[in-house]
């Protein structure tokens, strides 16, 4: 789930009367069972939903393809986004972004790869791996091999993306409404983000909802949208930032099986929305 396309995993605020899961060591994390996340492929129609005066962005259109697979010992995730952005003058800018990761089911090991192109030219390559120890109170490490070889420390309690999603769904299922954790995904050259997530109330499944009405039954597997869902709004603050406003925000409607029915990415000056157009389950491996 590049901040333009990682989609996936969020506003930082003081909320009275909410249940909070604060930054705690990874070993103390409680999350939904690994098998609760269903392997699937999804495609979203991406479009500009709002643009503030002076942003320069007048249009955006494209697709995001997301694949979440079970590898027995972990999760393999691939996100491919093609987006045409118009700035009012000149030809639109064509961007292609691919983000590939693998994360162990215990949340301790993580590998990541980014390929970012603009108008057909490769402009960014990121490769690396990261690990978080089981020891409570211990820091983690990340080793980059591209664009340069370097290492960095990950703060105590850092989560990788799928572990963070599992924690959000677990907190939502228990009736919680706020989660604040450090998350590392490797999609940029920075370290972790402090992600503050507000979780909305539980929504009953709506198998006849607008997303399914927009596409044929052959394109959207209704069985993957039968479980309850929650709207989650997440604000991303760079590690160590004292800024009162997040660098960007992401809104998702998450089902209890990890399927995102919609996504909204707010970059301050403009907002990109994604509507689900295709969804199918993937087979689980015979482990």
BANUPA-428105 format. One record per atom (N, C-alpha, C): residue in one letter; x, y, z. Coordinates in steps of 0.1 Angstrom, whole numbers, plus 5000, padded with zeros to 4 digits. Each point is the difference from the previous one (the first is absolute). Example, Ala and Ser with C-alpha at 12.3 -4.5 7.8 and 13.67 -1.06 7.14 Angstrom:
! residues 2
A513249435078;A499150125000;A500950125000;S499650114993;S500950115000;S499250115008;
! end
This chain:
! residues 287
X500549975000;X499550035000;X501550105000;X505450444978;X499550124994;X498750045008;X500050125005;X498950045007;X498850024992;X500250004986;X498950024991;X499249864999;X500749895003;X499349884996;X500149895010;X500750025012;X500149895009;X498749965006;X499150084999;X498649975004;X499949945013;X500849874996;X499849955012;X501249995006;X499450095020;X499750025013;X500650115000;X499150405040;X498950014991;X499250115007;X497750295018;X500650135003;X500549995014;X501350055002;X500550015014;X499250105008;X499349965010;X499250095008;X499849955014;X499750095009;X499649965013;X498549975000;X499649885003;X498649964999;X499649955014;X499050075005;X499549965013;X499149885000;X500249915009;X499249885001;X500249894990;X501349994995;X500349904990;X500949905007;X500049874994;X500949905004;X501350024991;X501150015007;X501350024993;X500949895001;X500649964989;X501149905000;X501350094997;X500850035011;X501150094998;X501249924996;X501150084998;X501349944995;X500549915011;X500049874997;X500549905009;X500949914993;X500949925007;X500949914993;X499249904992;X500649964988;X499449914991;X499649875006;X500749955010;X499749875006;X498750015008;X499550125003;X498850015008;X498850024991;X500250014987;X499050034991;X498949894999;X498850035001;X498949914998;X499350034987;X499949904991;X499450024987;X499249884996;X499150024990;X499249894995;X500949894995;X499449885000;X500849884995;X500550024986;X501249954997;X500550014986;X499049954989;X499349895003;X499149944990;X498850084998;X499750105009;X498850084998;X500150094988;X501350034995;X500250084988;X499949924988;X499150034991;X499749924989;X500950044988;X500649904993;X500850034988;X499050054989;X500450114993;X499150054990;X500750094991;X499450034989;X500450104990;X498950104999;X500450134999;X499050114999;X500550114991;X499150064992;X500350114992;X499150125003;X500650125001;X499350125004;X500150104988;X498950074997;X500050114991;X500450125008;X501250064996;X500550125008;X499750134992;X499550105008;X499750124993;X500150125010;X500250124995;X500150125008;X498650035006;X499950015014;X498850035006;X499950145005;X501150065003;X500050155004;X501450054997;X500150144998;X501250074998;X499950145005;X500950035009;X500050145006;X500550104991;X499550125001;X500550114991;X501550025002;X500750014988;X501450025001;X500849874999;X499449895001;X500749875000;X500649974986;X499450054990;X500549974986;X499449884994;X499449915008;X499549874996;X498550024995;X499749974988;X498750034995;X499349864996;X500849905000;X499449874996;X500949885003;X499449895003;X500849875002;X499149894997;X500549904993;X499349884997;X500949884998;X499649885005;X500849894998;X499549885008;X500849905002;X499649875007;X501049965010;X499649935010;X500949945010;X499649855001;X501049924997;X499849855001;X500749955013;X499349935008;X500549955013;X499949855001;X501149945004;X500049855001;X500549965014;X499349935008;X500449955013;X499949855000;X501249945002;X500149854999;X500649955013;X499649885003;X500549925011;X501249914995;X501150015007;X501249914996;X500349905011;X499149975008;X500149905011;X500850075012;X501250044997;X500850065011;X499850155000;X499350064991;X499850155000;X499050044990;X500050134997;X499150064991;X500850074989;X499649984987;X500650074989;X499050104994;X500450124999;X499150114996;X500650074988;X499250034990;X500550074988;X498950114997;X500550124999;X499150114996;X500550074988;X499250014989;X500450074988;X499050114997;X500550124999;X499250114997;X500450084988;X499150024991;X500250094988;X499150125001;X500650125000;X499250125002;X500550114990;X499050064994;X500350124991;X499550125008;X500950105002;X499850125008;X500150124991;X498950085000;X500050124992;X500250125008;X500850094996;X500350125007;X499550134994;X499249994990;X499450124993;X500750054988;X501449995001;X500850044988;X500949894997;X500249984987;X500949894996;X499349874999;X500749904996;X499449865000;X499949945013;X499049915003;X500049935012;X501249925004;X500349995012;X501249925005;X499549865003;X500649904993;X499749865002;X500949945010;X499449955011;X500849935011;X499749865001;X501049925002;X499849855002;X500849975013;X499349945009;X500749975013;X499749855004;X501049925003;X499849875004;X500749975013;X499349945010;X500549985013;X499849865004;X501149925002;X499949865003;X500649975013;X499349935009;X500549975013;X499749855004;X500849965010;X499749875007;X500250025014;X499149955008;X500050025015;X499749875007;X500849965009;X499849875008;X498850025008;X499349885002;X498850005008;X500150045014;X501249995006;X500250045014;X500450155000;X500050074989;X500350144999;X501550045003;X500949905000;X501450035004;X500950034988;X499649954988;X500950024988;X499250064989;X500750094992;X499350074989;X501050034989;X499549984988;X500850044988;X499250094991;X500750094993;X499250104992;X500850044988;X499250044989;X500650044988;X499050114993;X500650114996;X499250114994;X500650034986;X499150014990;X500450054987;X499150114996;X500550124998;X499250124997;X500450064987;X499150014990;X500350064987;X499150124997;X500650094992;X499250124996;X500250024985;X498950004993;X500150014985;X500949904994;X499949885006;X500849894994;X501449995004;X500550095009;X501450005004;X500049965015;X500949905003;X500149965014;X500750115008;X499450055011;X500550115007;X500349965015;X499649885004;X500249965014;X500149855001;X501049955007;X500149865003;X500449995015;X499249925007;X500349975014;X499949855003;X501049955006;X500049865004;X500649995015;X499449905007;X500649985013;X499249905008;X500549985013;X499349915009;X500150055014;X499149965008;X500050055014;X499649895009;X500350025013;X499649905010;X499750075013;X499149945008;X499750045013;X500149885009;X500850015011;X500349895009;X498749975009;X500049885005;X498949965009;X500150075014;X501250035003;X500350065014;X499250135001;X499250015011;X499350125003;X501050115003;X499950124995;X500950105003;X501250014991;X500149914990;X501250004991;X499750084988;X501050074994;X499850064987;X500249914989;X499550044988;X500149924988;X501150064991;X500249934988;X501050054991;X499449994986;X500450094991;X499750004986;X501250014992;X500249924990;X501250004991;X499550034986;X500450114994;X499750044987;X501249964990;X499649944989;X501049964990;X499950094987;X498850074999;X499850104989;X499250115006;X500250134996;X501050044990;X501450005004;X500349995013;X501349995006;X500049905011;X501249955004;X500149915011;X500150085013;X499149975009;X500050075013;X499149935009;X500150025013;X499249945010;X499550115010;X498949965006;X499450105010;X499349925011;X499750075010;X499449945012;X498550034999;X499249905004;X498550015001;X499650025015;X499250095003;X499650025014;X499449885007;X500149995013;X499349895007;X498550014997;X499449884997;X498550004998;X499650024985;X501050024991;X499750024986;X499249874995;X499050034992;X499349894993;X500250014985;X500049894993;X500049994986;X498550014995;X499850034987;X498650034995;X498949905003;X500249874998;X499049905002;X499749985015;X501050005008;X499849995014;X499250125005;X500350124994;X499250125004;X498549984996;X499849954988;X498649984996;X499349905009;X500749895004;X499449905009;X499750075014;X500850095004;X499850065013;X498850104999;X499950074989;X498850094998;X498749925000;X500049894993;X498849924999;X499649935013;X501049965008;X499849955013;X499450105009;X500650125000;X499550115008;X498650044996;X499750004987;X498650034995;X499049905005;X500449874999;X499149895004;X499750015015;X500950055008;X499850015015;X499250135003;X499750084990;X499350135003;X500950125002;X501349984998;X500950115002;X499850114989;X500550125002;X499850104991;X501350084997;X501149975006;X501350074998;X501249915001;X500950014991;X501249925000;X501150104996;X501150005007;X501250094997;X501249915001;X500749984988;X501249915000;X501050054990;X501249975002;X501150024990;X499949894990;X500150044987;X499949904989;X501150024990;X500649904995;X501050014990;X499649914988;X500050064988;X499649934988;X501150004989;X501050095001;X501050004990;X499750064987;X498850064999;X499650064987;X500750134997;X500750065009;X500750124997;X501450005007;X500750114999;X501450005005;X500050045015;X498950025006;X499950045014;X499949875009;X500050035013;X499949895009;X498549965003;X499749995012;X498649975004;X499150124999;X498749975000;X499050105002;X499249975013;X499750105007;X499049995011;X498650014994;X499349895001;X498749994993;X498950005011;X499250114999;X498850015009;X498849974993;X499349905004;X498849944993;X498750025009;X499050064994;X498750015006;X499149904993;X499449925008;X499249884995;X498550045002;X499249994990;X498650035001;X499249885005;X498750025002;X499249905005;X499849884991;X499749895005;X499849884992;X498950014990;X500249964988;X499050014989;X499649864996;X498749974999;X499649874996;X500349994985;X500249884995;X500249974986;X498950054992;X500350054988;X499050054991;X500349944986;X499749874998;X500349934988;X499450074987;X499150085002;X499450074988;X500450144999;X501250045006;X500550135000;X500450064987;X500350135000;X500350074987;X501249944993;X501049965007;X501249944993;X499649884992;X499249925006;X499649884992;X499050034989;X499250105002;X499150044989;X500750064988;X501250055003;X500850064989;X500749904991;X500149885004;X500649904992;X499249875000;X500349914990;X499249884999;X500549905011;X499149905003;X500349915010;X501349924997;X500349994987;X501249934996;X501250075004;X499950135002;X501250085002;X500350025015;X498950005008;X500250025015;X499449885007;X500849935008;X499649895008;X499350045012;X498750005000;X499250055011;X500349935013;X500449875000;X500349935012;X501150065008;X500950084994;X501150075007;X499550125007;X498850054997;X499550125006;X498849975010;X499949885004;X498849965008;X500350035015;X501250015004;X500350035014;X499850145004;X500050035013;X499950145005;X501250084995;X499850145001;X501150094995;X500050125009;X501250074999;X500250125008;X500750104991;X499550135001;X500750114994;X501250045009;X501250004994;X501250045008;X500650124993;X500450105008;X500650124995;X501450015007;X501150004992;X501349995005;X500850124996;X500850065010;X500850114998;X501549965002;X500850034990;X501449965000;X501050125003;X500749985012;X500950105004;X501549954999;X500950064993;X501349954999;X500749985014;X500849905001;X500749985013;X500750125005;X499750045012;X500750115007;X499450144996;X499050004992;X499450134995;X499250065012;X500150145001;X499350075009;X498850084994;X499849974987;X499050084992;X498649965005;X499150105002;X498749975005;X499149934990;X500450004987;X499249944989;X500749884994;X499349904996;X500749884995;X500550034986;X501049924995;X500550024987;X499049964989;X499249905004;X498949964991;X499049915008;X498849984995;X499049925007;X499449904990;X499649895006;X499349894992;X498749965007;X499049994992;X498749955005;X499749874993;X499649905008;X499749864994;X498749955006;X499249924993;X499049925005;X500449865000;X500449955012;X500649875001;X499049905005;X499949884993;X499249895005;X500849925009;X499449915008;X500749935010;X501049904995;X499949974987;X501049914994;X501150074993;X500150135002;X501150074994;X499850064986;X498849984995;X499750064987;X499650145001;X500650094993;X499650155000;X499050024989;X498850055004;X499050034990;X500150134993;X500750095007;X500350144994;X501250065006;X500650094993;X501250075006;X500050154996;X500450085009;X500150154997;X501450045005;X500850074992;X501350045004;X500150154999;X500250075011;X500050145001;X501450055002;X500550084990;X501350055000;X500150155004;X498950055005;X500050145004;X499550094989;X500750014989;X499550094989;X499049934991;X500049875000;X499049924992;X499849875006;X498949944996;X499549875005;X499749904988;X500549885002;X499849904990;X499149895006;X498949964993;X499149895005;X500149884991;X499849895006;X500049874993;X498749925003;X499349964989;X498849925001;X500349864995;X499549905008;X500249864996;X499349974988;X500749944990;X499449964987;X500149854998;X501049945005;X500349854998;X500549945013;X499549885003;X500449945013;X499849854998;X501049925003;X499949864999;X500949935011;X499649895006;X500849935010;X501249934993;X501049985008;X501249914995;X500049885009;X500549894994;X500149885008;X501050015010;X499849935012;X501049995010;X500949884996;X501350015003;X500949894997;X499849895010;X500449884995;X499949885009;X501249995008;X500050065012;X501250015008;X500349885008;
! end
